């Protein structure tokens, strides 16, 4: 792992052992700088990460349907954000004509509905039974359009079902129900959208079924802090504290600890963290626990002792 010039001159990176001619003060500074540099490299946003916007969806309306394979109830939260572009403005008659011409090989289809489709998240319905929910984010102006037109709403839902099938290989019952007194079910997941680039999943050439133009999404990097014990000198173990707001159970978290690497991801894939550490770990003695109330994951990682 790259460090600043002073520690790297004093430290044997290959063996991760200090040189024998270092003073106590130099050792203290080296261990401190190594851990700080490790955290700063992961904390500072890269040029790629600056291209993304983190958005919180606004509730719009909720659709109830079911999985055709396992008959499990599925809810689709139709949400809004002004970050998502609005589709081209067309009339009901133009939309109907477009649908009538879908099977004509000489016709092209240029109408797209920009949206962001989030991953499935497990929820509990009003009867206390488990179910699945998806969050679909569209422009608020387009939500107004579909709410005021059965033609547009029906077409929009066919695009949503097609998008879910294409992205997650899930087959949903097209006999859906719009819930009148519920704007969303469960919790709405924050999503990261690329600021400029769109994935054009709907081709310009005619197909038998319309597909969705979906905004490219990205998994979030959680906030974290790495501490060492003892606080000065060569550590006996490292402690990583990772903030995972929105995660409400430990079984949703996957932790993988390597010799000098910590990888964390959540299901659904809401967070992802990949850290290279400046010390070799005793993998079999590492442990973790999740505080549901604080949404904080604490990982304790014993460090390999210095080989003299």
C-alpha angles and dihedrals in degrees: 000000000000116000134173118288099261100055093040090056091052098041131072099225095189096057096024090228127131119242117258097239096062120119122230090255092051090050092050092050093045096054091045093049093046093056094042092050091049091055095041092053089057096038098052112084115240123227088259094052092053088065091071133085121208110216134185111214120233115225115254114159139326130234124201123206138131142243108261092214105048098016090232115156114254127193124197115204108208104205136172141224129170086223089075113080119242118243122250112283113251134158128249089251091054091049092049091049091049091052092048090054097049092104094049108101090204093061125084127207118218100162113112135175112215111215143146118232115202127207123269117275126193116243141166121243127220090276094055094253125134119256142159128250133192126196117219117187123203136162113284091234091058091050087057089050096052094043090058098046129053089198094057093040092052092047092046092053092050088054091048092051090048091049093050091047092049096045103036104017091238121147114211131190108258090212092090129169127219108222108226100200101036127072095186143351125232119341127335113235120225111237134202116224128190109247098226116002122085127194105230100213093159109076121218091234119085119268130179090249129033117241130204131260100222129193112238111255132200136203115249125244108227125226112258144169130206119209131181133216120244093033093225132041127015108344125241089203142351126232120206119196112194124188113220108175113188095028108113105177137042093229088069091065127083118197123188119182121192132181092283103354137087120199123184129177135161136220116263088038094255099134134028130180128176115181129177110209127211094228134060113248134216094237099190092056097050118112141178141197134188125221104209094193094054095031087228126143114205119196122188115202121184113215126228109252120246113271108229 
